[in-house]
């Protein structure tokens, strides 16, 4: 069973993704902001991260950069999602 960390500040989205993961028998944890994400990453070392690009306290890009600098976290697959449609995004 894969440990998946779902990170989004919209609780409806994290609940929906959690239900989907449960239907595939995947263990999951939820985080609502960058601080929660950092604490869970260090403590639990998930096997995959589903990450919204816009989250409070630390944006998704900063999270990715931080993970890639940490030898214990840099190989964890990350799926980034965003509802933003600007060129910069």
C-alpha positions in Angstrom: 0.0 0.0 0.0 1.5 3.3 -1.1 1.5 6.3 1.3 0.2 9.3 -0.5 0.2 12.9 0.9 -2.6 15.1 -0.4 -1.9 18.8 0.0 -4.5 21.5 -0.7 -6.1 24.3 1.3 -9.5 23.5 -0.1 -10.9 20.8 2.2 -13.5 19.6 -0.3 -10.7 18.8 -2.8 -8.6 16.9 -0.2 -11.7 15.0 0.9 -12.5 14.1 -2.7 -8.9 12.9 -3.4 -8.8 11.0 -0.1 -12.0 9.1 -1.1 -10.6 8.3 -4.5 -7.3 7.0 -2.9 -9.3 4.9 -0.5 -11.2 3.3 -3.3 -7.8 2.2 -4.7 -6.7 1.0 -1.2 -4.0 3.6 -0.9 -3.1 5.0 2.5 -3.2 8.8 2.6 -2.6 11.8 4.7 -3.9 15.3 4.2 -2.2 18.6 4.7 -3.8 22.1 4.3 -0.7 24.3 4.1 3.1 24.3 3.8 3.8 24.0 7.5 1.7 20.8 7.8 3.2 19.4 4.7 6.8 20.0 6.0 6.0 18.3 9.3 4.4 15.3 7.7 7.2 14.9 5.1 9.9 14.8 7.8 7.9 12.5 10.1 6.4 10.1 7.6 8.3 10.1 4.3 5.3 9.6 1.9 5.8 7.7 -1.3 4.0 10.2 -3.4 2.7 13.8 -3.1 -0.4 15.3 -4.7 0.3 19.0 -4.4 -1.7 22.2 -5.2 0.5 24.9 -6.4 -1.3 27.6 -4.3 -1.3 26.7 -0.6 -0.9 28.9 2.5 2.5 29.5 4.2 4.5 28.1 1.3 3.6 27.7 -2.3 3.9 24.5 -4.2 7.0 25.5 -6.2 8.8 26.3 -2.9 7.8 22.9 -1.6 9.2 21.2 -4.7 12.5 23.1 -4.4 12.8 22.2 -0.7 12.1 18.5 -1.4 14.6 18.4 -4.2 17.4 19.7 -1.9 16.7 17.1 0.8 18.4 13.7 0.0 15.7 11.8 1.9 12.8 13.5 0.0 14.2 14.3 -3.5 13.1 11.0 -5.1 9.5 11.2 -4.0 7.2 11.6 -7.0 5.2 14.8 -7.0 2.0 15.5 -9.0 1.3 19.3 -9.0 -2.2 20.6 -9.8 -3.4 24.1 -10.3 -6.6 25.8 -11.4 -4.7 28.9 -12.4 -4.5 29.5 -16.1 -2.0 32.4 -16.4 1.1 32.1 -18.5 3.2 32.4 -15.4 1.5 29.4 -13.7 
